[in-house]
Amino acid sequence: MRLIALLCFFSCAAIAQNAAPGTQAAAPHEYLLKATPKTVAWGYYDAAAPPVLRIHSGDTVKFETLITNSPAGLEKAGLPPDQVQQSLRDIYKEVTNKGPGGHILDGPVYVEGAGPGDTLEVRIQKIELAIPYAYNAFGPTRGFLPEDFPYHRMKIIPLDGERMVAHFAPGIEIPLHPFFGSMGVAPPSDYGRIDSAPPGIHAGNMDNKELVAGSTLYLPVWAPGALFEIGDGHVGQGNGEVDITALETSLVGTLQFIVHKGTNQKYPRAETPTYYISMGFHPELYEATRIAVRQMIDFLVNEKHMSRDDAYMLTSVAGDVDVTELVDGSVGVHVMLPKSIFTK
């Protein structure tokens, strides 16, 4: 295995990749994965990508992720050069294996014991700010209204980590709710190397602002080891993400991974402490909505043991259908169903 920037908090001798194949670590371990030229996947998810870290079910990883922009782009927008992270400069200078997408993602992380037909449960325990700024930008061929805004603009937005607000403009403060725009696993091997931008059955660039600390993501596993990747830090976003960017920044996230064997889950889903969330992704909004609604019905049938008729009715009377994003190639829709309606 190639050298990785990795720290095991408990005991370096207990690092999972040094264990015998197929063995389970005696107790969960915690790891730190920094974003370096040797530990990132730039712009892709791929079942053939070599892992940069191997862990076991139950282990926790602290990911140091990077903003999705270039040092030159940030400086051109007015960011002082000394505020550009050195790790970002290193990656832009050294990484040549990149694309077709543009996201700098930590990983892949290989979860021992995870295989096709399983579910990878991702518990998002903590998300912290890494830098005191974010940006928002649009361009002439991107976003939901490119014909209305046929030019480039980028704005550096200061972040107040103590008050947890973004200073968007004089008199405008936006509350910060950090989340990762992209979290996903490798797609099936016959997909090959796929663009990091469109979300899909592998999850990926979901841009779902509900996935803050305390939420849990359930991902179907398509490749041995799952090959989890994470990045595209956001500290705020409106549903739709209409100009194609959120409050984009670098984040540090602590996530725990649990493997559930033989679930045959087919589509990503999530939950927060108060809601169940189903998802749908498709180039057409109507079809993405149909997928998300059907996924919620399937969840209620399989997990709550409801009839399909009752599940459809309950989704209609208690579920909120929201547009996640409109701009990532595949549109995202999610259905939110409150947990409080279930009395047992």
C-alpha positions in Angstrom: 0.0 0.0 0.0 1.3 3.5 -0.8 2.4 5.8 1.9 -0.5 7.7 3.5 -0.7 10.6 5.8 -2.4 8.8 8.6 -2.4 8.9 12.4 -3.9 6.3 14.7 -4.9 7.9 17.9 -4.8 4.8 20.0 -1.9 2.8 18.8 0.0 2.9 15.5 0.7 -0.8 15.9 -3.1 -1.4 15.7 -3.7 0.3 12.4 -6.2 -1.8 10.5 -4.3 -2.2 7.3 -1.5 -4.0 9.1 -4.0 -6.7 10.4 -4.2 -10.1 8.8 -6.7 -10.1 5.9 -10.2 -10.9 7.1 -9.5 -10.4 10.8 -11.5 -8.0 12.9 -9.8 -5.4 15.1 -10.3 -6.2 18.8 -11.8 -2.7 19.4 -12.8 0.3 17.3 -10.0 2.6 16.4 -9.8 6.3 15.5 -7.8 7.6 12.5 -6.9 11.0 11.1 -6.9 11.3 7.3 -5.4 14.6 6.0 -5.9 15.8 2.5 -2.5 15.5 0.8 -1.5 14.7 -2.8 -1.4 11.0 -1.9 -4.7 10.8 0.0 -7.2 12.5 -2.4 -9.4 11.4 -5.3 -9.7 14.5 -7.5 -13.0 14.5 -9.3 -14.1 10.9 -9.4 -15.6 7.8 -7.8 -14.2 4.5 -9.1 -14.4 0.9 -7.9 -10.8 0.4 -9.3 -9.3 3.3 -7.3 -6.6 2.1 -4.8 -7.6 2.8 -1.2 -5.5 5.3 0.9 -6.8 3.9 4.2 -8.2 0.5 5.4 -10.4 0.4 8.5 -12.9 -2.0 10.1 -16.6 -1.7 10.9 -16.9 0.4 14.1 -13.9 2.5 13.4 -14.0 6.3 13.3 -12.1 8.6 10.9 -11.4 12.3 11.3 -11.2 13.7 7.8 -9.5 17.0 7.0 -11.1 18.1 3.7 -10.4 21.0 1.4 -12.3 23.7 -0.3 -13.2 23.0 -4.0 -11.3 25.8 -5.7 -7.8 26.7 -6.8 -5.3 28.9 -5.0 -5.2 31.1 -8.0 -9.0 31.4 -8.1 -9.3 32.2 -4.4 -6.5 34.9 -4.7 -8.1 36.4 -7.8 -11.3 36.8 -5.8 -9.4 38.8 -3.2 -8.2 36.2 -0.7 -4.8 37.1 0.7 -2.2 34.5 -0.4 -1.3 33.7 3.2 -4.8 32.5 3.8 -4.7 29.8 1.1 -4.0 26.4 2.8 -0.6 24.9 1.9 -2.2 21.5 1.4 -4.4 23.0 -1.3 -1.3 24.4 -3.0 0.4 21.1 -2.7 -2.5 19.2 -4.3 -2.8 21.6 -7.2 0.9 21.4 -7.8 1.4 17.7 -7.5 -1.8 15.8 -8.4 -2.0 14.9 -12.1 -4.5 12.0 -11.9 -7.7 14.0 -11.8 -11.1 14.4 -13.4 -13.6 14.2 -15.0 -15.1 16.2 -12.1 -13.6 18.9 -10.0 -14.1 17.9 -6.3 -11.1 17.2 -4.2 -12.3 14.3 -2.1 -10.5 12.5 0.8 -10.2 8.8 0.1 -11.0 6.2 -0.9 -11.4 4.5 2.4 -11.6 0.7 2.3 -13.9 -0.7 5.0 -12.9 -4.3 5.7 -15.8 -6.8 5.4 -18.0 -4.5 3.3 -19.1 -6.0 0.0 -21.8 -5.7 -2.7 -25.2 -6.2 -1.2 -24.2 -4.7 2.1 -25.0 -1.3 3.7 -22.4 1.1 4.9 -23.8 3.2 7.8 -22.0 6.5 8.2 -22.6 8.3 11.5 -21.7 11.9 11.1 -20.5 12.7 14.6 -18.9 16.1 14.3 -18.1 18.8 11.7 -15.8 21.7 12.4 -14.7 24.8 10.5 -11.1 24.6 9.1 -10.7 28.1 7.8 -12.3 31.5 8.5 -13.8 32.0 5.0 -16.0 30.5 2.4 -16.8 31.5 -1.2 -19.8 31.5 -3.5 -19.4 31.7 -7.3 -21.3 31.3 -10.6 -20.2 31.1 -14.3 -21.7 31.6 -17.7 -22.5 27.9 -18.5 -23.3 26.7 -15.0 -26.1 27.0 -12.4 -29.8 27.2 -12.9 -30.0 30.5 -14.8 -26.8 30.7 -17.0 -28.7 32.7 -19.6 -29.4 35.4 -17.0 -25.8 35.5 -15.7 -23.5 34.9 -18.7 -20.3 35.9 -16.9 -18.1 34.8 -13.9 -18.4 36.2 -10.4 -16.9 34.9 -7.2 -17.3 36.3 -3.7 -15.1 35.6 -0.6 -17.4 35.4 2.5 -15.9 35.8 6.0 -16.9 33.2 8.6 -17.4 33.9 12.3 -16.6 30.6 14.0 -17.6 31.9 17.5 -21.0 33.2 16.5 -21.4 30.6 13.7 -22.5 33.1 11.1 -21.3 34.1 7.6 -20.9 37.8 6.9 -22.5 37.8 3.4 -22.8 41.5 3.1 -23.3 44.5 5.3 -26.5 43.8 7.2 -26.8 40.2 6.0 -25.6 37.3 8.3 -26.2 33.7 7.4 -26.3 31.1 10.2 -23.7 28.3 9.6 -24.8 24.7 9.4 -21.8 22.7 8.2 -22.2 19.7 6.1 -20.4 17.8 3.3 -21.7 18.2 -0.2 -20.1 15.0 -1.3 -20.1 11.7 0.6 -20.3 8.5 -1.3 -18.9 5.1 -2.2 -17.6 3.6 -5.4 -20.2 2.7 -8.0 -20.5 -0.8 -9.5 -17.3 -1.8 -11.3 -18.9 -1.7 -14.8 -19.6 2.0 -14.3 -15.9 2.7 -14.5 -14.6 6.0 -13.3 -17.4 8.4 -12.9 -17.6 12.2 -12.6 -17.8 13.4 -9.0 -20.5 16.0 -9.9 -23.7 14.1 -10.5 -25.1 12.2 -7.5 -26.5 8.7 -8.0 -26.8 5.2 -6.5 -23.4 5.7 -5.0 -24.6 8.9 -3.3 -21.7 11.3 -4.0 -22.4 14.9 -4.6 -25.8 15.0 -2.9 -25.6 18.5 -1.6 -28.1 17.7 1.0 -28.0 20.4 3.7 -29.8 18.1 6.2 -26.7 16.0 6.6 -25.2 17.9 9.5 -23.5 16.5 12.6 -25.8 14.1 14.3 -27.3 12.7 11.1 -26.6 9.2 9.7 -26.2 8.2 6.0 -27.0 4.7 4.8 -25.2 3.8 1.6 -25.6 0.7 -0.6 -22.2 -1.0 -1.1 -21.4 -1.8 -4.8 -17.7 -2.7 -4.6 -15.4 -4.6 -2.2 -14.5 -2.4 0.7 -17.2 0.3 -0.2 -14.4 2.8 -1.0 -15.8 5.8 0.8 -14.9 9.3 -0.3 -15.8 12.7 1.3 -15.3 16.4 0.6 -17.0 19.5 -0.9 -17.5 21.2 2.5 -20.4 23.6 2.8 -21.4 25.8 5.8 -24.7 27.0 4.4 -26.9 26.3 1.3 -30.4 26.9 0.1 -32.3 24.0 -1.2 -31.7 24.0 -5.0 -28.2 25.5 -4.8 -29.3 27.5 -7.7 -26.1 29.3 -8.8 -24.2 25.9 -8.4 -22.2 26.7 -5.3 -23.1 27.0 -1.6 -21.0 28.6 1.1 -18.0 26.5 0.0 -15.2 26.0 2.5 -12.8 23.5 4.1 -14.2 21.3 6.9 -13.0 18.7 9.4 -15.4 15.9 9.9 -15.5 13.0 12.3 -17.4 9.9 11.0 -18.0 6.4 12.3 -18.5 3.5 9.9 -20.7 0.5 10.5 -21.2 -2.4 8.0 -24.5 -4.2 7.8 -24.3 -7.4 5.9 -26.7 -8.7 3.3 -29.2 -5.8 3.3 -29.5 -5.6 -0.5 -30.1 -1.9 -0.1 -30.4 -0.3 -3.6 -30.4 3.5 -2.9 -28.9 6.0 -0.5 -31.0 7.2 2.4 -30.5 9.1 5.6 -31.9 10.1 8.9 -31.5 12.9 11.4 -32.5 12.8 15.1 -36.0 14.0 14.0 -36.5 12.9 10.4 -36.2 9.9 8.0 -34.9 11.0 4.6 -35.3 9.3 1.2 -33.6 10.5 -1.9 -33.9 10.5 -5.7 -31.4 11.5 -8.4 -32.1 11.9 -12.1 -31.4 14.4 -14.9 -35.2 15.2 -14.9 -36.8 16.7 -11.8 -40.0 14.8 -12.3 -38.2 11.4 -12.4 -36.0 12.4 -9.4 -39.2 13.1 -7.5 -40.7 9.8 -8.4 -37.6 8.0 -7.2 -37.5 9.8 -3.9 -41.2 9.2 -3.2 -40.9 5.5 -4.1 -37.8 5.2 -1.9 -39.8 6.5 1.1 -42.6 4.1 0.4 -40.1 1.2 0.2 -38.5 2.3 3.5 -41.9 2.4 5.3 -42.8 -1.0 3.9 -39.5 -2.6 4.8 -38.6 -0.9 8.0 -42.0 0.1 9.5 -43.8 -3.0 8.1 -46.6 -0.9 6.5 -48.7 -1.9 3.5 -47.7 -0.1 0.3 -51.1 1.6 0.3 -50.7 3.0 3.8 -47.1 3.9 3.1 -48.1 5.9 0.0 -50.9 7.7 2.0 -48.6 8.4 4.9 -46.0 10.0 2.6 -48.7 12.2 1.2 -50.1 13.4 4.5 -46.9 13.7 6.5 -43.9 13.7 4.2 -42.3 16.9 2.8 -40.9 16.6 -0.8 -38.0 19.0 -1.2 -35.7 19.9 -4.0 -32.1 19.2 -2.9 -30.2 20.7 -5.8 -31.0 21.6 -9.4 -27.5 22.0 -10.8 -25.3 18.9 -10.5 -26.1 17.1 -13.8 -28.6 14.8 -12.0 -31.2 16.8 -10.0 -31.7 15.8 -6.4 -35.0 15.5 -4.5 -35.5 14.2 -1.0 -38.5 13.3 1.1 -38.5 14.1 4.8 -40.8 12.2 7.2 -40.9 13.2 10.8 -40.0 10.5 13.3 -42.4 12.1 15.9 -45.5 10.7 14.1 -44.5 7.1 15.1 -45.7 6.4 18.6 -44.2 3.0 18.8 
